[in-house]
């Protein structure tokens, strides 16, 4: 029986209601919406009917409760989520600019999810895990890095697979972060960078050379390149598979890449080929941006069929 597990932050998102609204001024906001990249990813996995869980932490508060209820409703095993009495659930406040950019204020490092550690995490959910998904944005402190590496060792020792979304920019690669990310990459089966991240963990500045290095030096089996409005491309050592983005009316882009990634990994875990998995993942990513709220647009197969008919 297959089981996909993600690891990392669970937060709520609170969104400005007006374009160009400043986070430094009083204004109207909507939310809270369930959020957090690993949570959005795993919710999309569940919506496609694959057994799954998430290792995370929330506070014993309303923000934590709204996330627990959403994930449970959509079919995620929430036993890996620790509820911490003395911590608050993480949050993200966001405002949108007319040029498409966004400004955020995060409370993650000092929130419940920032307290994740080997001593707090419920690693029992990894006992039957066949696929672990890691996101670079979750590696916010040494305790979480250690937890991530331990989880990878458990899953790999059970012949499971690992997918890795670096989800980080070059300017954030301070201290030991690049070394940690490179260590994770060495145990990665499916690598899922965005266009701006292709060369981040490579010794080459050229995309083609970097991709070749991931295959030859790191022994990655698939590279899933997320290209936003241009679509996506999957590389293997022997093939290249491309798909154009579906045309939709965008309402909120937050979480689109996580929906895409969750759908792709769910489909590949089901035994679908790359082209089939890429098609469904692109549909999930496209449909997700038509909803306000980062987790509101996760999709079942039935919802995809109805939306794209």
HUKA-V667739 format. One record per residue. N is the residue number from 1. PSI is psi in radians with two decimals (999 if undefined). Layout:
n:N psi:PSI
n:N psi:PSI
This chain:
n:1 psi:2.25
n:2 psi:2.57
n:3 psi:2.16
n:4 psi:2.35
n:5 psi:2.34
n:6 psi:2.90
n:7 psi:2.27
n:8 psi:-2.72
n:9 psi:2.47
n:10 psi:2.22
n:11 psi:3.03
n:12 psi:2.64
n:13 psi:2.35
n:14 psi:2.15
n:15 psi:2.37
n:16 psi:2.49
n:17 psi:-0.24
n:18 psi:2.49
n:19 psi:2.45
n:20 psi:0.32
n:21 psi:2.38
n:22 psi:2.46
n:23 psi:-0.11
n:24 psi:0.09
n:25 psi:2.71
n:26 psi:2.34
n:27 psi:-3.12
n:28 psi:2.45
n:29 psi:2.68
n:30 psi:2.69
n:31 psi:-2.96
n:32 psi:2.55
n:33 psi:2.43
n:34 psi:2.42
n:35 psi:-2.97
n:36 psi:2.16
n:37 psi:-0.83
n:38 psi:-0.52
n:39 psi:-0.73
n:40 psi:-0.80
n:41 psi:-0.90
n:42 psi:-0.50
n:43 psi:-0.70
n:44 psi:-0.67
n:45 psi:-0.83
n:46 psi:-0.69
n:47 psi:-0.35
n:48 psi:0.21
n:49 psi:0.40
n:50 psi:2.36
n:51 psi:2.38
n:52 psi:2.85
n:53 psi:2.97
n:54 psi:2.40
n:55 psi:2.00
n:56 psi:-2.97
n:57 psi:2.49
n:58 psi:2.88
n:59 psi:2.88
n:60 psi:1.28
n:61 psi:3.10
n:62 psi:-0.63
n:63 psi:-0.68
n:64 psi:-0.70
n:65 psi:-0.67
n:66 psi:-0.60
n:67 psi:-0.78
n:68 psi:-0.77
n:69 psi:-0.73
n:70 psi:-0.84
n:71 psi:-0.75
n:72 psi:-0.75
n:73 psi:-0.66
n:74 psi:-0.04
n:75 psi:0.19
n:76 psi:2.35
n:77 psi:2.01
n:78 psi:0.19
n:79 psi:-0.28
n:80 psi:0.01
n:81 psi:2.05
n:82 psi:2.31
n:83 psi:1.97
n:84 psi:2.08
n:85 psi:-0.63
n:86 psi:0.26
n:87 psi:2.81
n:88 psi:2.66
n:89 psi:2.49
n:90 psi:2.79
n:91 psi:2.75
n:92 psi:2.13
n:93 psi:2.32
n:94 psi:2.50
n:95 psi:2.59
n:96 psi:2.43
n:97 psi:2.77
n:98 psi:-0.38
n:99 psi:0.07
n:100 psi:-0.21
n:101 psi:2.86
n:102 psi:2.60
n:103 psi:2.43
n:104 psi:2.63
n:105 psi:2.04
n:106 psi:2.50
n:107 psi:1.58
n:108 psi:-0.86
n:109 psi:-0.65
n:110 psi:0.17
n:111 psi:-3.12
n:112 psi:-0.78
n:113 psi:-0.41
n:114 psi:-0.16
n:115 psi:0.03
n:116 psi:2.41
n:117 psi:3.01
n:118 psi:-0.52
n:119 psi:-0.42
n:120 psi:-0.63
n:121 psi:2.52
n:122 psi:1.61
n:123 psi:-0.10
n:124 psi:-0.43
n:125 psi:-0.21
n:126 psi:-0.14
n:127 psi:-0.63
n:128 psi:0.40
n:129 psi:2.25
n:130 psi:-0.22
n:131 psi:2.19
n:132 psi:2.33
n:133 psi:2.24
n:134 psi:2.46
n:135 psi:2.31
n:136 psi:-0.54
n:137 psi:-0.33
n:138 psi:-0.26
n:139 psi:1.19
n:140 psi:-0.18
n:141 psi:3.00
n:142 psi:-0.65
n:143 psi:-0.71
n:144 psi:-0.62
n:145 psi:-0.81
n:146 psi:-0.70
n:147 psi:-0.77
n:148 psi:-0.81
n:149 psi:-0.66
n:150 psi:-0.71
n:151 psi:-0.72
n:152 psi:-0.76
n:153 psi:-0.71
n:154 psi:-0.84
n:155 psi:-0.74
n:156 psi:-0.63
n:157 psi:-0.36
n:158 psi:0.30
n:159 psi:0.45
n:160 psi:3.03
n:161 psi:2.81
n:162 psi:2.31
n:163 psi:2.65
n:164 psi:2.08
n:165 psi:1.90
n:166 psi:-0.67
n:167 psi:0.84
n:168 psi:2.70
n:169 psi:2.79
n:170 psi:-0.64
n:171 psi:-0.22
n:172 psi:0.01
n:173 psi:1.09
n:174 psi:2.84
n:175 psi:-2.29
n:176 psi:0.13
n:177 psi:-0.79
n:178 psi:-0.65
n:179 psi:-0.72
n:180 psi:-0.78
n:181 psi:-0.68
n:182 psi:-0.65
n:183 psi:-0.72
n:184 psi:-0.72
n:185 psi:-0.57
n:186 psi:-0.39
n:187 psi:0.23
n:188 psi:2.37
n:189 psi:-0.78
n:190 psi:2.01
n:191 psi:2.32
n:192 psi:1.13
n:193 psi:2.80
n:194 psi:3.04
n:195 psi:-0.71
n:196 psi:-0.17
n:197 psi:0.00
n:198 psi:-0.74
n:199 psi:0.03
n:200 psi:-0.74
n:201 psi:0.23
n:202 psi:2.76
n:203 psi:0.02
n:204 psi:2.58
n:205 psi:-0.09
n:206 psi:2.33
n:207 psi:-0.84
n:208 psi:-0.73
n:209 psi:-0.66
n:210 psi:-0.79
n:211 psi:-0.75
n:212 psi:-0.68
n:213 psi:-0.68
n:214 psi:-0.59
n:215 psi:-0.79
n:216 psi:-0.74
n:217 psi:-0.73
n:218 psi:-0.17
n:219 psi:0.53
n:220 psi:2.47
n:221 psi:-0.52
n:222 psi:2.47
n:223 psi:2.06
n:224 psi:1.84
n:225 psi:1.99
n:226 psi:2.13
n:227 psi:0.39
n:228 psi:-2.20
n:229 psi:-0.20
n:230 psi:-0.11
n:231 psi:-2.44
n:232 psi:2.74
n:233 psi:2.37
n:234 psi:2.19
n:235 psi:2.42
n:236 psi:3.01
n:237 psi:-0.35
n:238 psi:-0.06
n:239 psi:2.83
n:240 psi:2.23
n:241 psi:2.17
n:242 psi:2.70
n:243 psi:2.43
n:244 psi:2.72
n:245 psi:2.54
n:246 psi:2.47
n:247 psi:2.08
n:248 psi:2.93
n:249 psi:1.92
n:250 psi:2.28
n:251 psi:-0.76
n:252 psi:2.00
n:253 psi:-0.21
n:254 psi:2.26
n:255 psi:-0.07
n:256 psi:-0.77
n:257 psi:-0.57
n:258 psi:-0.68
n:259 psi:-0.76
n:260 psi:-0.86
n:261 psi:-0.76
n:262 psi:-0.72
n:263 psi:-0.74
n:264 psi:-0.83
n:265 psi:-0.68
n:266 psi:-0.78
n:267 psi:-0.73
n:268 psi:-0.64
n:269 psi:-0.49
n:270 psi:-0.12
n:271 psi:0.13
n:272 psi:2.65
n:273 psi:3.04
n:274 psi:-0.78
n:275 psi:-0.77
n:276 psi:-0.78
n:277 psi:-0.72
n:278 psi:-0.67
n:279 psi:-0.85
n:280 psi:-0.68
n:281 psi:-0.74
n:282 psi:-0.66
n:283 psi:-0.78
n:284 psi:-0.75
n:285 psi:-0.71
n:286 psi:-0.82
n:287 psi:-0.59
n:288 psi:-0.57
n:289 psi:-0.10
n:290 psi:0.04
n:291 psi:2.53
n:292 psi:2.12
n:293 psi:2.27
n:294 psi:-0.47
n:295 psi:0.00
n:296 psi:-0.39
n:297 psi:0.28
n:298 psi:2.59
n:299 psi:2.48
n:300 psi:2.92
n:301 psi:-0.64
n:302 psi:-0.72
n:303 psi:-0.63
n:304 psi:-0.80
n:305 psi:-0.69
n:306 psi:-0.68
n:307 psi:-0.70
n:308 psi:0.31
n:309 psi:999
